[in-house]
Amino acid sequence: MNGTEFIINFENKRAYLTGKIFLPLDQLDLPDNFKQSTSVASWRVRVLDYNSNDNRIFAEILSYHTSRQPFSADQSAYEYEFAQLQKIDFRSIDTLQLPHSLKAPVDKTAFTASNATTSIGRYQLIPKTIKESVSLPLDNIHFRSGYVSFEKRIGNLTYSVEFRVYNSYIREEFEPVKNYFGNILKTKKFKFDITASIRNQEIEENEVYSAEVDRIDDSFVESLKLEFVKTITSRKIEDDHQKTLLTIDDLFDVLTENKIKATVLFEDEKSFFENMLQISNTKHYKHLQFLADKHAFKIMKLRFIIKPFSFIFLIKGEEKFYIVWETLNTSEATYIWQAEKDRNAVKTELEKVSDIIKVIKMSGKTDYLSKAEDNFIRISHDYSDSLARIYKMEK
């Protein structure tokens, strides 16, 4: 359990560790005047030490929230440990943050009827409803698992509050590609409509709506993938890197400004390839789709070449493997090299193909074609609609 992060939700003098399991507040290391708190609040904590013999947790508080937060996805895995728990101690408690999240009971016996509807001293009995709208650039918005968040000071608060808009389609992995959301939504800012109930410099309840966040669904994510592929493949990239044949991770390191990982949007190179075909409008569509369907993904990862933008496939034949070089848009013929039906032989031949392509890119294809080895095949494209006639073979 050490290192685990989880949510504690406070409500009605209880500290909830799951929807059903809770501890009374006196079993938490809280200041005495807060142990009778009935307020709703939430803390995210990290376990520093779990003592299974004494059923105690020593934790650090990562963040304070003034409203109930969803329990983390893996929190239910520790239901047994939580059910046995006797005590939670904290390394430290931020005394400035604590009153903003977990309110101590207030002695109201000094209040008189004449001012109970407004305030007594600095204590306000009736919450004030605040409505504000704010438009924020994407750089000020954070994508998390199941929600977006931002910080804002509203009303007469003297501190900023984290607000959240929940949407199950949003993933934390979207954070590095969030600027592409603006391309699809045709806006550089998200608008948020905030309604909050404030009393004594505390937000008791809040609700936030964003039309932009509301538009994010399955179809939006698919559009995001296409927009991302369209943007990165249209960039002018200097072909000055050392490797000729790139894996999808290599490709993203070259094409993306922040070295974004391919897994942010795509399950694997096949998913990325299929999205690329959708937006490329290539006349090689049938050829590439045919080769992708035949590619031995379990044996070799799809390889990419920057210039000309092209692909290296591995086709498994009855007696041999075939390493196939096919371009995305140029009118180059398809180049095929045969390899023995052995993984080591494929690896060796792939290294040779990498060297051959490097030479062709530097010196042209004529010299290579004049002295190509017997395991080489060149195929001219047939652009008719018949899939059966996609290739004409010639030595």
C-alpha positions in Angstrom: 0.0 0.0 0.0 3.0 2.3 0.5 3.0 5.0 -2.2 -0.7 4.6 -3.0 -2.7 7.7 -3.5 -6.3 7.8 -2.4 -9.2 10.2 -1.6 -10.7 10.8 1.9 -14.2 12.3 1.7 -15.3 14.1 4.9 -19.0 14.3 5.7 -21.1 14.3 8.9 -18.2 13.8 11.3 -17.0 10.8 9.2 -13.9 10.3 7.0 -15.0 8.0 4.1 -12.4 5.8 2.5 -14.9 4.1 0.1 -18.6 4.6 -0.5 -19.3 2.4 2.6 -16.1 2.3 4.7 -15.4 5.3 7.0 -13.6 6.3 10.1 -14.9 8.6 12.9 -12.9 11.9 12.8 -11.3 11.2 16.2 -9.4 8.3 14.5 -7.6 10.8 12.3 -4.8 13.0 13.4 -6.7 16.3 13.3 -6.7 19.3 15.6 -9.2 18.8 18.4 -11.5 21.7 17.3 -12.0 20.0 13.8 -12.9 16.5 15.1 -16.6 17.5 15.3 -16.7 19.0 11.8 -19.9 18.2 9.8 -18.7 19.9 6.6 -18.3 18.3 3.3 -14.6 18.3 2.1 -12.1 16.0 0.4 -8.3 15.4 0.7 -6.0 13.5 -1.7 -3.4 11.7 0.3 -0.4 9.5 -0.3 0.5 6.6 2.0 4.0 6.9 3.4 3.9 3.9 5.7 1.2 1.2 6.3 1.5 -0.8 9.5 -0.6 -3.9 9.1 0.1 -5.0 12.7 -1.3 -1.9 14.2 -3.7 -1.1 11.3 -2.3 2.4 11.0 -1.5 4.6 8.1 1.0 7.4 8.1 0.3 9.7 5.1 1.0 13.1 3.5 -1.8 15.4 2.3 -1.3 16.2 -1.4 -4.3 18.5 -2.0 -7.3 20.0 -0.1 -10.8 20.3 -1.7 -13.9 22.0 -0.6 -16.3 19.5 -2.1 -16.7 15.8 -2.4 -14.3 14.1 -4.9 -14.7 10.8 -6.7 -12.7 8.0 -5.1 -9.7 6.8 -7.2 -10.2 3.9 -9.5 -8.1 1.4 -7.5 -9.3 2.5 -4.1 -11.7 -0.4 -3.8 -8.8 -2.8 -4.0 -7.9 -1.9 -0.5 -11.3 -2.4 1.1 -10.1 -5.1 3.4 -7.2 -2.9 4.7 -9.5 0.1 5.1 -12.1 -2.0 7.0 -9.4 -3.0 9.6 -7.9 0.5 9.9 -7.7 2.0 13.3 -5.8 5.3 12.8 -4.6 7.7 10.1 -1.7 10.0 11.0 -0.5 12.8 8.8 3.0 14.1 8.3 1.8 17.6 8.4 -1.4 19.6 8.0 -1.5 23.0 6.2 -3.1 25.2 8.8 -3.9 27.7 6.0 -5.6 25.2 3.8 -7.4 23.3 6.6 -10.0 25.9 7.4 -10.8 26.2 3.7 -11.6 22.5 3.4 -12.6 21.1 6.7 -14.5 23.6 8.8 -14.5 23.5 12.6 -17.9 23.8 14.3 -18.8 27.4 15.2 -20.4 28.4 18.5 -23.6 30.0 17.5 -24.9 30.7 21.0 -23.6 34.3 20.8 -25.8 35.1 17.8 -28.9 37.1 18.3 -32.1 36.9 16.3 -31.7 40.5 15.0 -28.6 39.7 13.0 -28.9 36.0 12.4 -30.1 36.4 8.9 -27.1 38.4 7.9 -23.9 37.9 9.9 -22.6 38.0 13.5 -19.1 39.5 13.7 -17.3 37.7 10.8 -19.6 34.7 10.8 -22.2 34.6 7.9 -25.2 32.3 8.5 -26.7 32.4 5.0 -24.5 31.4 2.0 -24.3 33.7 -0.9 -24.7 32.4 -4.4 -22.2 33.6 -6.9 -22.5 33.2 -10.7 -19.5 33.9 -12.9 -18.3 33.1 -16.4 -14.7 32.8 -17.4 -12.9 32.0 -20.7 -9.5 30.4 -20.3 -6.8 29.5 -22.7 -6.0 25.8 -23.0 -2.7 26.4 -21.3 -4.6 27.3 -18.1 -6.8 24.2 -18.2 -5.6 20.8 -17.0 -6.8 17.4 -18.4 -7.2 14.7 -15.8 -8.7 11.3 -15.6 -12.5 11.9 -16.1 -12.4 15.7 -15.8 -10.8 19.0 -16.7 -9.7 21.4 -13.9 -8.7 25.0 -13.6 -8.1 27.5 -10.7 -10.1 30.7 -10.2 -10.8 33.2 -7.5 -14.4 34.1 -7.5 -16.7 36.4 -5.5 -14.9 37.9 -2.4 -12.7 34.9 -1.8 -9.1 35.8 -1.0 -7.7 32.5 -2.5 -8.0 30.6 -5.7 -10.2 27.5 -5.9 -9.8 24.4 -8.1 -12.9 23.9 -10.2 -13.7 20.7 -12.2 -15.9 19.8 -15.1 -16.4 16.0 -15.3 -16.6 14.1 -18.5 -15.8 10.3 -18.7 -14.3 10.6 -22.2 -11.4 12.9 -20.9 -8.1 11.2 -20.1 -5.0 12.5 -18.4 -3.0 11.4 -21.4 -4.7 14.2 -23.4 -2.8 16.9 -21.5 0.2 17.0 -23.9 -2.1 17.2 -27.0 -4.8 19.6 -25.6 -4.0 22.3 -28.0 -5.4 20.1 -30.8 -8.8 20.3 -29.1 -8.9 24.0 -30.0 -8.3 23.1 -33.7 -11.4 20.9 -33.8 -13.6 23.2 -31.7 -12.3 26.3 -33.6 -11.5 28.2 -30.5 -8.4 28.9 -28.4 -10.3 29.2 -25.2 -12.8 27.1 -23.1 -15.7 29.0 -21.5 -16.8 28.0 -18.0 -20.1 29.0 -16.3 -19.6 28.8 -12.5 -22.3 28.7 -9.9 -21.0 28.6 -6.3 -22.4 28.9 -2.8 -20.0 30.8 -0.6 -20.2 31.3 3.2 -17.4 32.7 5.4 -14.8 32.6 2.7 -15.6 29.0 2.0 -17.2 27.4 -1.1 -19.9 25.0 0.2 -21.1 23.8 -3.2 -20.2 24.5 -6.8 -21.4 23.6 -10.2 -19.5 24.3 -13.4 -20.6 23.9 -17.0 -18.6 24.2 -20.2 -20.1 23.7 -23.7 -16.6 22.9 -25.0 -16.0 20.1 -22.5 -19.6 18.8 -23.1 -18.8 18.3 -26.8 -16.0 15.8 -26.0 -17.2 12.3 -26.7 -16.2 9.2 -28.7 -16.6 10.9 -32.1 -14.7 13.9 -30.9 -11.8 11.7 -29.8 -11.7 10.1 -33.3 -11.7 13.6 -34.8 -8.9 14.5 -32.5 -6.8 11.6 -33.8 -7.4 12.6 -37.4 -6.5 16.2 -36.6 -3.4 15.2 -34.9 -2.2 13.0 -37.8 -3.1 15.6 -40.3 -1.0 18.3 -38.4 2.1 16.3 -37.7 2.3 14.6 -41.2 2.0 18.0 -42.9 5.0 19.5 -41.1 8.2 20.1 -43.1 10.8 17.9 -41.4 14.4 17.8 -42.2 15.5 14.2 -42.9 18.7 14.6 -41.0 18.3 12.0 -38.2 20.5 9.0 -38.1 18.0 6.2 -38.3 16.4 5.4 -41.7 13.7 3.0 -40.5 11.7 4.4 -37.6 9.4 2.7 -35.2 6.2 4.7 -34.3 8.0 5.9 -31.1 10.9 7.2 -33.2 8.5 8.8 -35.6 6.7 10.7 -32.9 10.0 11.9 -31.4 10.8 13.4 -34.8 7.4 14.8 -35.8 6.0 16.1 -32.5 7.4 19.3 -30.8 7.2 17.9 -27.2 8.1 14.3 -28.1 4.5 13.2 -27.5 4.1 9.4 -27.0 2.1 7.6 -29.6 0.1 5.8 -27.0 -1.5 9.1 -25.9 -4.0 8.7 -28.8 -3.2 5.4 -30.6 -3.3 1.8 -29.3 -0.5 0.8 -31.6 1.1 1.6 -35.0 -1.7 -0.1 -36.8 -4.2 2.4 -35.3 -2.0 5.3 -36.3 -1.6 3.9 -39.8 -5.3 3.5 -40.3 -5.9 7.1 -39.2 -3.2 8.3 -41.6 -4.9 6.5 -44.5 -8.2 8.2 -43.7 -6.8 11.7 -44.1 -4.0 11.2 -46.7 -6.3 10.9 -49.8 -3.5 8.8 -51.3 -3.9 7.0 -54.6 -2.0 4.1 -53.0 -4.9 3.6 -50.5 -5.8 0.1 -51.7 -2.1 -0.9 -52.0 -1.4 0.2 -48.4 -4.6 -1.2 -47.0 -3.8 -4.6 -48.7 -0.3 -4.6 -47.2 -1.5 -3.5 -43.7 -3.9 -6.4 -43.7 -1.1 -8.8 -44.5 1.5 -7.2 -42.3 2.9 -9.6 -39.6 2.5 -7.2 -36.6 3.3 -10.0 -34.1 6.7 -10.5 -35.7 7.8 -7.0 -36.7 6.6 -3.5 -35.8 5.6 -1.4 -38.7 8.5 0.9 -39.8 8.2 4.4 -41.2 10.5 6.5 -43.4 10.3 10.3 -43.4 11.3 11.1 -47.0 9.6 10.1 -49.0 7.0 9.3 -46.4 6.7 5.6 -46.6 6.3 2.3 -44.8 8.1 -1.0 -44.4 5.8 -4.0 -44.1 6.6 -7.6 -43.3 4.5 -10.2 -45.3 4.5 -13.8 -44.3 4.5 -16.1 -47.3 4.2 -19.9 -47.5 8.0 -20.4 -47.8 9.6 -17.0 -47.2 9.1 -13.6 -45.5 8.8 -10.5 -47.7 10.0 -7.0 -46.6 8.0 -4.5 -48.6 8.7 -0.8 -49.1 5.7 1.2 -50.1 5.3 5.0 -50.3 2.3 7.1 -49.2 1.9 9.4 -52.1 4.8 9.2 -54.6 4.6 7.2 -57.8 7.6 5.0 -56.9 7.2 1.3 -57.6 6.9 -1.1 -54.6 10.2 -2.7 -53.6 10.3 -6.1 -52.1 13.1 -8.1 -50.5 12.8 -11.8 -49.7 14.1 -13.3 -46.5 14.2 -16.8 -45.1 11.4 -17.8 -42.9 13.3 -17.2 -39.7 13.1 -14.2 -37.3 16.9 -13.7 -37.2 17.0 -13.8 -41.0 14.3 -11.1 -41.1 16.3 -9.0 -38.6 19.5 -9.3 -40.7 17.6 -8.5 -44.0 15.9 -5.5 -42.4 19.3 -4.0 -41.5 20.4 -4.6 -45.1 17.2 -2.9 -46.4 17.8 0.1 -44.1 21.3 0.5 -45.7 20.0 0.1 -49.2 17.3 2.7 -48.7 19.8 5.1 -47.3 22.0 4.7 -50.4 19.0 5.1 -52.7 18.0 8.3 -51.0 21.5 9.7 -51.4 22.4 8.4 -54.9 19.1 7.5 -56.6 17.6 4.2 -57.5 19.1 3.6 -61.0 22.5 2.4 -59.7 20.9 0.0 -57.2 18.4 -1.4 -59.7 21.2 -2.2 -62.1 22.9 -4.5 -59.6 20.1 -5.6 -57.3 20.4 -9.1 -55.8 18.3 -12.1 -56.7 16.1 -11.7 -53.6 14.8 -8.3 -54.8 11.5 -7.8 -56.6 10.2 -4.5 -58.1 6.4 -4.1 -58.6 4.8 -1.3 -60.7 1.5 0.1 -59.5 -1.7 -0.6 -61.3 -4.2 2.2 -60.4 -7.3 0.3 -61.7 -10.1 -0.3 -59.4 -9.6 -4.1 -59.3 -7.9 -5.2 -56.1 -6.9 -8.4 -57.8 -4.7 -6.3 -60.2 -3.1 -4.1 -57.7 0.4 -5.2 -58.6 2.2 -6.1 -61.8 5.4 -7.9 -60.9 8.7 -7.5 -62.8 12.3 -8.5 -62.0 
